[in-house]
């Protein structure tokens, strides 16, 4: 019992303080998402124009969340959650959106964003299932996605001198 309460407190405090969490849904790699902690769960908005994508997060599905330290960026705790999609206009949706609205940075439409979220986005609630997951060992970096983009030419030899040259005082 005590261990469960400590795990719950760790999940809540770490997630509240971190502005970014890594979420892995049923498919694809884990993705960094901004969020708010509201009434015992993580709330997310996305899958609309100008908002973060939420791949692999389906209503009733499961997700694994890894919380990072806000100051050092290292992994603090990992936990599992049940995904619940909130229906637009419901009491739970209104409460979650009120919290999300305060944390959304650089919204293109300002105060009208809640109406856009209702029409075009999904608001999800990730409810902890109760236990933490052991943190993964080692580096979790993956190879970059293959792309045809390349650098056209090498950097000109004189460029470093131009960039770092000292200005003369007049």
Secondary structure, DSSP 8 states (H G I E B T S, - for coil): -HHHHHHHHHHHHHHHH-SEEEEE-SSS--EEEE-EEETTEEEEEESSTTS---TT--TT-EEEEEEE-TTT--EEEEEEEEEEEE-TTSHHHHHHHHHHHHH--S-TTGGGHHHHHHHH-EEEEEEEEEEEE----S---------S---SS---TTHHHHHH------
